[in-house]
Structures are given as C-alpha cells and as structure tokens.
C-alpha cells in the first residue's frame, strides 16, 4: 500500500497535520517500550522526523 519515499498527507481529527515522505510502519517493540502501531515519516516544512501513533491519524498518499 505505501512504499518508502511515497509522498503522504497526515490527518488527525479530520485536519491536516502535515505533508511529507513515508518511511515505514512500526509495531510493538519492547526495546523501545512501544505498544501500538506507529507511522514513521519526514515532514516537508522542516525535514523533521516524526513517529506518530496510528490510532489517532489517517494517511493519504499524494500523487
């Protein structure tokens, strides 16, 4: 569905929180004490990396 490098827009509560580049999905990881699914992405506006909890967002691929 998504591939590393895809352009995406990320939404929370129906509002856009940013556009950027998809890196990967990440799941439970005991080493990092993560217990949900996360989206890893890089935001366009400042090239910052984000790890966003998938339970609170929607993602749209930008074509």
C-alpha positions as CSV (number, residue, x, y, z in Angstrom):
1,X,0.0,0.0,0.0
2,X,2.7,2.5,1.0
3,X,6.4,2.4,0.0
4,X,9.3,4.2,1.4
5,X,9.6,7.5,-0.3
6,X,5.9,7.9,-1.1
7,X,4.5,11.4,-0.6
8,X,1.8,11.5,2.1
9,X,-0.5,13.8,3.9
10,X,-1.3,13.0,7.6
11,X,-4.6,13.9,9.2
12,X,-5.7,14.0,12.8
13,X,-9.3,14.7,13.8
14,X,-10.0,15.4,10.1
15,X,-7.5,18.2,9.9
16,X,-4.2,18.0,8.1
17,X,-1.2,18.0,10.4
18,X,1.4,17.8,7.7
19,X,2.7,16.6,4.4
20,X,5.9,14.7,3.9
21,X,7.6,11.4,3.0
22,X,6.6,8.0,4.2
23,X,9.4,6.0,5.8
24,X,7.7,2.9,7.3
25,X,5.2,1.5,9.7
26,X,6.4,0.2,13.1
27,X,4.7,-2.1,15.5
28,X,5.2,-3.3,19.1
29,X,8.8,-3.0,20.2
30,X,9.8,-4.0,23.7
31,X,13.3,-2.4,23.4
32,X,11.7,1.0,22.7
33,X,8.7,0.4,25.1
34,X,6.3,0.8,22.1
35,X,2.9,-0.9,22.4
36,X,1.0,0.4,19.4
37,X,1.4,0.8,15.7
38,X,3.3,3.9,14.5
39,X,3.9,5.8,11.3
40,X,7.5,7.0,10.7
41,X,7.6,9.9,8.3
42,X,9.6,13.1,7.5
43,X,7.7,16.4,7.3
44,X,8.3,18.7,4.4
45,X,8.2,22.0,6.1
46,X,11.3,21.5,8.3
47,X,12.6,18.0,7.4
48,X,11.9,16.8,10.9
49,X,11.3,13.1,11.6
50,X,8.0,12.0,13.3
51,X,6.8,8.8,14.9
52,X,3.0,9.2,15.0
53,X,0.6,6.8,16.8
54,X,-1.6,5.2,14.1
55,X,-4.6,5.0,16.5
56,X,-5.1,8.8,16.1
57,X,-4.4,9.6,12.5
58,X,-5.4,8.9,8.8
59,X,-2.9,8.9,6.0
60,X,-3.5,9.8,2.3
61,X,-1.0,9.2,-0.5
62,X,-0.3,12.3,-2.6
63,X,0.0,11.5,-6.3
